[in-house]
């Protein structure tokens, strides 16, 4: 399509439309928004100069998405009702696609307008609820409401595919789905416009060269050095393109930042809150990430009349974005945001990337003190609903903030609505020594209690125990096989005559036999005539050379019968005993016998074997191997009890199933 050219109705400068689908273009000379009509160009008003957001993008940059080349032909800058700004870039594709590349807090989302599956099923803006799944959009992508708000058109550059009116406000809802799916409902019309896409990286878009030129860098440096309007002290902003609130290190004034201009709000009272890690400190975390501490927040919750405090450190790097380091009762967590659509909620648990988290706390949290700079308009006293779920060493946290807005009276612009945002973040427990290592610090306080997501420190013992048990079983099997061919050293059959009376005994001696050293000894007596009766043998192994005597008992008893129509039996007509090894040498076996039916003779066969396998030794080995794990398990139960004693839901959610 041929380029449409003309002159700006406001200043007469030349303007042109490169894309046939563009509706307005911003004049480079006077910043007027020029719309094309059937007859001529029309000026819709002037937009403000774009705020410097240090975006790596620029109108004219080219890239590729899903194999299709595109060019960024326009930029719209929108203002959040809480004071923040974000950029939306208009992407014109070679195959005719029209895409929007949204940019906020270092993240990028490529979306395309899609038809609604069911227009009647999409609720009006005033009926949206944070966290709800919205029907009627795209059934193959379950989407939940992550944010509702009102956007104001602030500035623009290049070509825009809709009629942008400077200063116009519209309601919107951002939605999140699993796998990085992202969507927006634009309530500038009703039914709303639906945009669907996903989070992307610049590398995925094939964008390597960025639009950060010398002029923009100079402006960033200029806005990074300001003076406090209250005391005149110098301020150095470490994230000037993102910061909306900052505190003066000289007079503790909380200052609002509006396009590089500072406004005094109030003087903060530091009180009991003092950062353990100074603002400006640089920490090195997993993967070699170098993050700078740019902000410090003290927050609290009240549970059953008691207020609990913790502190948070805002970390920043231009290529990484924002992270948090949280200190609660001298326990530390490294925290980063996660998409709400990745979290599946139920009554007392949530699932995130296949892992189940148990609810730990649910209470209103409020800001007590701030220092440094922040990417939102933080205020002392501001509150959110904070819900924590744990799966040690991880903690999944939800924060919900809402606000009321009065406006018009249509479905697209209801008279009074609530806007808000739901944020999920994933924290990972960090030992104190690792925090000290990251910042090169020392002497940080050590914790004295158990943290909600603190992993049990000795859980590895269970793994070693479970690994050693199969080894012990295998060793027992091998030993059984190797010693299965028992060495019979003596066998003798004896016909014991009747006893003279019930208290009498009979004594017999075996032939001499030889025992080897360092082998256990098993002596077995078999008496087939023992039937509903008993036989007792008192035995001695006598060393014929040294006179050493090793005594042992042998009991043989066997009973059986019928009771209530059921057959039963107890015992056996054979009995045995196993002895530890004796010194090698020549031995004689002495047996003194007594039996219940003393009037009758008693035939008995006695055998002596060496090198037999004893199950009791294996049992003793298992018990010895289990002593430490059992003590650790008891400690683990106490550890978990201490953890959940601090929870609002300890009685229903406690357990010892923390993961590594």
N, C-alpha and C positions, 0 to 999 in steps of 0.2 A: 504494500500500500504506500502511496506517495505521501511524503511528509507534508503536513498541513502547517502553513506559516501565516503569520499576520503580525499585528502590532498590539502592544499592551494598551487597552483603553485608558489606563490611568496615567502612564508616562510616555507612551508612544514607542517604547523600546521594542525591538523585534522579539517575538515569541514563536515557538513552533511545537507541534505535537508529532512526536516520532511514532507513537503507537495509535492505531485507529481505535483502540478500546479506552484510551485515556479520556477523562471527562474534563479535568481541569489541569492547568499547568501554572507553576509559580514563576512570576517574572523575576529574573535574576537581578534586575536593577532596583525595583521599588517594592519587591516582595508582595505584590498584589496577586490574589488568586484569580486567574483568568479562566473563565468557562467558555466553551464553544457552544454556540446555538446554531439553529438552522440558518440564521441570517448573518450573524457576526459574533465577534468575541465580546464577552461581558465580564466586567470586573465585579467580583463578589466581596471584595474587602481585602485589607492587608493582614498578613500573618506576622506574628512576632518573630524576631530573629531566633534561629534555632539555638537551644541551650547546648553547650558543649558537654557531651556524654562520653567522650573518648572512645566512640564507637570505631571498631576497625573497618567498618563499611563506609562506602561513599557511593553516591549516584554515579553510574557509569561503570562500576565494577561488574565483571562477568564471572559466571560460574556454571556448574553443571549439577543437575538434580535428576536422579534416576535416568541418567544417560542423555538428558535433554539440556542443551545449552540455554542459559538465560542471561539477562542483563538487568541490573538494578536501575530502573528509570525514574523512580520517585521515592521520596521520604516524607513521612508524616510523623510529627512529634506530638504525643498526647500527654496530657497532664492528669495524674491521679488526684482524686479528691483529698487524699492525705498529703499531697504536696510533691509526690514523686513524678518523674517523667519516664516515658519509654518511647522507643522508636519503632516504627513499622515501615518496612521497605517494600516497595512495589516491584515485583519481579516479572518481567516480560519474557516469555519463553518463545523459542523459535517455532514450536509446533502450535502456537496459539494459546497455550495455557496462560492463566493469570494467577500469580501466586503472591502471597504476603509473607515476608520474612520478618517476624516479630523479634525484637531484641529487648531483653530486660535482665538486669543484674548479671550480665555476662553469659546469658543463655540465649539460644536461638531456636525459633520454631517456624517451620515452613508449613503454611496452610493454604488450602484452596477452597473456594466457595463450593458447597455441595447442596443439592436439593434435600429438603426435609422428607423423611420417610412418611411421617404423619404430622401434618401441620397442626391439627386439632389436639394432638397429644402433648405438644410442647407447652409447658405452663407459662403464663405471663411472668414478667420479671418479678413482680411483687410476691409470687407464690414459690419462688425458688428457695430451697433450703440448702445450706452448706452441707456437703457430704452426701446429698441425695443422688441417686441414679436417675438420669433424665431419659424418659422414653420418647419415642418418635423421632430420634435423630438418625443413628446408624446402628442397627441391631447387631452388626458384626463387631462393633466396637463399644462395649459397655462404658459409659462415661459418667463421672460423678462431678458435682459442682465443687470447684476448688476456690473460686473467688467470684464475688459479685461487686460491682462498683459502677461509678459514673466517670466517664472520660471526657476531657475538654480538649478540643482542637487548639493547639498552641502555635505550631509552626509547620512549615512544609517546604519542600524543595523538589524541583523536577515535575514529573507528570504523575497525576493521581487518577485512579479509575472510578472515582465517585465524586459527587458534588460536595467538596469540602468547603464548609462555611467557617471562617475564622471565629473562634470563641464559642462555637456550638458545642453543646454537651449531649451525650447519649449514654444510656445504660448498656452494660455488657455483662456477660458471664463467661469466665474461663472454666473449661472442663478438662479433666485429666483421665487418662485410661492406661491400662497396662501396656508395657513395652514402649513407653515414651510417647504414646498417642496424646495429642493435644488438640483442643477444639475451642472455638469461641462462638457464643451467641451474641449477635449485634442487634440490640433492641432499638435501633434507630427507626425500625419499621416493625410492623406486626402483621403476620408472623415474623419472627426475627430472622435475620440472615445468619446462615450457618457456615462456618469455616472449619475444615477438618484437616489435620496433618499430623506432624510429629516433631519432637525435638531433634535438632540436627547440630552438627559441629561444622565449623568453617572448612575443616579438612574434608568432610563428607561432601561439601558443596564445591570442592575444588578451588576454593578461594585462598590463595597464598599471599598475594600482594594486597595490602590494606590501604585505606585512605587516610592514614594518619600522617599528614604532611607537616612541614616545618611551621606553617601558620597555626595549625591546630595545636601542635605541641607547644608553641610559644604561649598560646592562650591558656593552655592547661597549666603551664608553669606559673603564669601570672595569677590565676585563680587559686593556685595552691599556696600562695603566701598572702595572708590577709591580716588585718589588725582588729582587735576586739573593740567594738563600739562602746563598751563600758569602761575599760581601763586603758585602752590603747596598746595593750600588749600584743606582740606578734603571734600569729597562728600559722602553723604549717600543716596543710591538709595532705594527708597521705593518699586519699582517694577523692580528689576534688571533683571529679566527674560524677561520682556516685553519692557524695555526702549531702545530706539534707539537714542534719543537726550536728553541732559541735559544741564542746565546752572549752572555755578559756582556761588554760593551765595556770594563769596568774591570779585570776579573781573568781574562778569557779562559776562563771556566768554560763547559762545555757543559751546558745545562740541559734537562731534559725537562718538557714542559707537559702536564698532565692536568687538563682542565676548569678552566683558570685557575690551577692550583697548580703551582709550580715545584719541581723536584727536581734537586739537584746530581748530576752524573754523573762528570765529571772535568775537570781543567784542561788546556787545549790548549797546545801549544808552537807558536808562530807560525813560527819558523824563517825560511826564505827567502821565505815567501809574504806578500805585501803587496798589497792591492787597488790597482789604478791608478785605479779609480773608487770613491769613498767610498760606504759604505752610507748610504742616505738620499738620494743624488743622484737627481734626476728628469731623465729623458731624453725627448725628443720624437722619435718615429719616424714611419715612413710612415703617412699618413692622419691625422697630428696626434695619434697615441696618446701619452699621457703615462704613462710607466711609471716606477715607483720601484724603485731597487736595494734589496732587502731581505735578500739573502743573498749570500755569497761562498764558493765551493768551489774547492779545489785538488785535482786528480786526476792520475793517472799510469797509464801502461802500460809494460810491460817487453817489449822486442823484442830478441831475440838478445843478451841480457845487458845491454842498455842501457835505462835508465829514462828515459822522456820525460814531461814535465809540461805541464799546461795549467790554466787557471783558468776558472771559470764564474761569471757574475753572475745571480742570480735576480731577475727583474723582476716587478712586480705592480701591478695596478690592479683595483679591485673590479668594474668593468664589463667588463674585458677578460680577467681571469684572470692566469695565470702565463705568462711567457715567459723565455727565456734569452739572455744575451749571452755568447758564448764567445770567449776569447782564447787562441790557440795560436801560439806563436812570433811574437807581435805581429801576427797575422792575426785578424780578427774575423768572427764569424757571428751573425746574429740567428736564433734557433731557436724553433720552436713545435711542439707535439705534433700528430700526424696519426693517424687511425684505422688500426689494423693491417690491417683488412680492405681498405683501399685499396691495399695493397702486395702485389704478386705476386712471389714469390721464385723464383729458379732457382739454379744452382750458383754462378755468379760474377757474376750481374747481378740486379737487381730492376727492376720496372716500377712507376711511380707516376704516375697520371693521364696515361698515354700516353707518358711519357718513360722512357728506359732509363738506369739508373745502374750504373756499374762498381764492383766491390768494390775497396776500397783498403786497409783494415786489418781484422783480426779478432784481438782480444787481450783478456785480462782487464784490467779497469780498476778501480782502487781509490781511495778517498777518502783524501787526505793531510792536509787541513786544512779547517776550516769556520769561518765567522763570520757573524753575523746570524741570521735566522730562516728556517725551512723548513717545508714542508707535509708532510714525512714524517720519521720518526724516524731522521735521518741519524746515522751513526757513523763516526768515523775508522777506516779500515781496511776498511770494508764494500766488497764487490766485486760487479761485474756483468760479464757478457760483453758487450763493446762491438764492434759491427761497423759500419764506415762504408762507404758507397757514394757515388760522386761523379758528377756531371754538371754541371761548372762553368757558372754560379756557385752551383749547389745542392749540398748534401750531405744524403743520407738516412741516418740513424743508427738502429741497433737496439740496445736494451739489454735484456738478459734477466737477471732475478734469480730465484732459487729458494730454497726453504727446506723443511726436513723437519718433519713433524708426526706425533706418535704419538697414536693415538686408539682407537676401538672396532674391532670386527672384522666388520662387515657390509659389504655392497656399498655402501650409502649412506655408511657410516662405516668405511672400511677401517682396518686396524691401523696402518699406516705409509704416509703419502702425502707427495708433494712438492707444494708450492704455489708459485706464482710469478706473475710478470707479465712481459709483453713490451711494451715501449714503443717506438714509432717517432716520430721527430722530424725535421722538415725545417729545415735551416739554409740561410741565404742569405748569401753573402759580402758583407761591408760594408767598404768602404775605411776606413782609419784616419781620414781627414779627415771622413768622415761620422759616425764615432763621436764625434769631437771636437765637431762641430757639434751633435749630438744632446744632449750634456751640457754644452755651453759650455766644454769643456776645451781644453787646448793642450799641445803638447810630448809627446804620447803616442809611445812608441817606434815607429820604422818597421821593417817586416820586411826581412830580408836574404835570405830564401829564397823558394821558391814553395810556396804552400799547396795542400792536396789539391784544393780546389774554387775556387781563385783563377782568375778568367777571364783569358784572354790580353788584355792592355790595348789591343792595336792591331789586333784582328780586324776592326774596321770598315773597314780599308783594303781587305780582300777585297771587301766589298760595293761600295765606290766603284769598284774596278777592274772588277768584273763589270758595273757600270752603265755605265762609260765605254767598255768594249769594244764593246757594241752600238752606242753612239753613233758610235764610230770606224768601224765597219763601215758604218753608214748613211751617214756622211759620204763614205766611199770610194765607195759605190754612186752617191750623188748626183754626185760629181765625175766618175765614169766616164760617167754619162749626159750631163752637161754638156759633157764634152770628147770625146764619142764621135765627133763630126764633125771628124776631124783635117784640118788645113789642109795640103794638098800644095803645096809651094812649088817643087818641081823633080822632073822625071822624065826620064830619058834612057836610050836603048838603044844599046849599043856592041857592034860585032863586032871582037873582038880577034884579030889574025892570029897564026899560030903563032910561038913564040919561037925565037930563033936557037939557043939551047941550054937545058939544064936550069936554069942559073943566071940566065938572062936575064929581063927584065921588060918589060912594056908600060905606057906612061903615056898617060892620056887626060884631057882637061879638059872640064868641062861648060859650058853657056852660063851667062851671068850670071843670078843670081836674087836675090831680096830676102828677108832674114830680119827678123822682128820681135823686138823686145827682150822679155825676161822670159818667154820661152816655151822649153820644152825642145825638143830636136831629135832626131828619129829618122831614121837613114839605113839603108835596106834594099837589099840586093843579091840579085837572083834570077838563077840560072844553071841553066836546065833541062838542060844537057848534063853537069852534074856528076852522074855515076853511077858509084859505086864509085871515086871519086877526090875531089880537093879543089881549091879555089880560094882564094887568099889575096890580099886587097886592103889596101894601105896608103893611107889617105885623108887629105886635108887640106882643111879649110874655110878659104878665104883671103878676108879682107876687102879688097876692091879699093881702098878709100879709105885705110885705115890700115895695111895690110900685116899685120894680125893673122892668125896661123895657128893653127888648132886641129886637131891630128892625132888620128886614130882608126884602129883596125884593123877589118877585116871578114873573117870566116872563113866559108867555105861548104864543107861536106863532107857526103857522103852515101854510106853503104855498106850493102849488104844481101846476103843469101845464104840458104843452107839448111844446117843443121847438125843431124845426128842426126834427120833427117826433120822438123825444125822450121824454119819461116821466121823470119828475124830481120832487123832493120834498125836503123840507127843514124844519127842526124843528119838533115839535110834539104838540099835544093838551094836553100835561101834562108838568109841570115844578116842580122843587124841589130845596130846599136849605138845607144844613146841617150846624148845629151850634154846637159849643162846649158845654160841659155840663154846666148847670145852677144849682144854689143851689136848693136843694129839697124843695118842697112846692106846694101850690095850685096856679094854673095859669089860666088866661083867654087869649084867642087869639082874637086880634083885627085885622080886615082886611079892608083896604080902597082900593076899586077897581075902575079901569078905563079901558075902552076898545074901540077899534076902531069903531065898529058898535054900537055907543052909543044909536041909536034909538031903538035897539032890546034888549030884556031881555037877561041876561047872567046866565045860570045855572052853578054852580061850586061846586065841592066836595073837601074838604080840610081834610087831615089826618095828625096827628102828631105821629111819632114813636120815640122810644128811643133804643139805643144799636145797631145802624146800623154800618156796616163795611164801612170805607171810603178808596177808592183806593188811594186817594191823600196822605194819611199817609204812605202807602207802598212805593209810589214813592219818597216821602221825605226821607224815611229810606234808600232807594237805593241810592239816591243822597248823603246823609250824609256818607254812607258807601264808596262811590266812590271818595270822595274828595281827600283823601291821595293817592289812586292809580292813580288818574288823574295827580296829581302833580308829582308823581314818574315817570309816563309815559313820561311827558314832560322832566323831568330830564334825563330819559333813552335816549330819542331822542337826546338831547344835548350831552350826553355821547358818543353815537355811532357816532355822527357827528364829535366829537373831535378825536375819534379813527381813522376813515377813512380819516380824513383830512391829516393824516401822511402817507397814502398809495399811491403808484403809481397808484392804480386802484380804488381809492375811488369813482369816479363818476359812475362806473359800478358795483361795488361790495358792496357798502355800504348797511347797513341794521341793524336792531335791533333784530336779531334772535340768539343772543348768547345763549349758553346752559349752564346748571349747571355742 
